[in-house]
């Protein structure tokens, strides 16, 4: 007596997807057991053979019948679509063999999973780490499924969604979308493949934001891209990273810039909904969060409209203004590669001999005196304050009197005394001057330099490619 069951995955449907191993196993079988639609897909192989078919939700009955037939000495095929080990019959049959200590021999014959067939039709969406989640809550509590959805979304996995929609299960996919939108860009590409490997086969690409359950059914596979997935000519491509690692392209991008690029994408994902932020505000916020690892700072940033664009164009023009900082740390934080590339003048007068003398003579702070010295040489500079509110206040006073005409002002001094007031004075005292402010007592030389770096790389913002000059 043979007493054997071949647990066989037949792929997505068409016999062309049947592996040679599966074809050989099925030809050895005396009896076939399976969901009636799956048996219909392999009709040429079942002709003249004993068959047992049943409908949905009758998996246990089919497994019991397979064991009964095998115990009679027959070689039995239990059919699953795709791969029998992926949401298929393999686990149930092995459980029953274990629990009943059955002598029947089991052999799993792998098949092409619906996930892989759909991925092939959609291009190359599974090029990096991925996972699969079933929306069916018949055997798994929805709370568990939702926890897995959350983990997949937060983990930036490409996610294949099985059993996305049915007549009774119409809301689960949209709840998945809602969770993913908390962690992914709304423009994340999503592929939908339906009836893969069958005459009715179709596939199309949409976005996470536009994903709609009404056009999807149980015969559909949904693949949600990760933060790196791209849409191209109706296909999905998730880079594995070979091009960057082995120099297929972008060989001039240094490791530091690659790290910053990845960091920015992670920050953007964790920021959630940024639709209320202007592009200039968002770009400055990404830089500031990257510097501080503090997401709350985004709410404190105040960018006068068009300031980033105006100052960027000024700094990249043939007559670029000087950049004057209120601390040597601020000057050192501006990327030297960009300074050299553009031929920019960056100066700090805080320790200048004339500054020290003027501070003693007039009994003012060195920051105030440094402003007086700076405007003699560069009255139209971009002034960058990350340390001294007195210096910022002095620049505003002298500008309002006509002694200086700054091209722009970065007003982010840090501290407690006169700090908030100095920022209010900048906003309302020089309302026509391009400016970036961090409200309240927050700020610092590191953030001042960071904002200048953000302005310098503004032309890279659309491609999310920060770090020029690193």
FENJO-V39005 format. One record per helix or strand. SS is the DSSP state (a for helix, b for strand). FROM is the first residue (numbers start at 0). LEN is the number of residues. Records with the same first field share a line. If there is no record, write none. Layout:
SS: FROM-LEN  FROM-LEN
This chain:
b: 3-6  10-1  30-5  49-5  74-6  81-1  104-5  122-2  129-5  157-5  188-6  201-6  219-5  229-3  234-3  300-3  322-3  345-3  381-4  407-4  433-5
a: 14-3  19-8  35-6  42-4  58-13  89-11  113-9  141-13  171-10  212-3  241-5  254-17  278-14  294-6  306-9  327-5  335-7  352-10  365-12  388-12  418-11  444-12  457-3
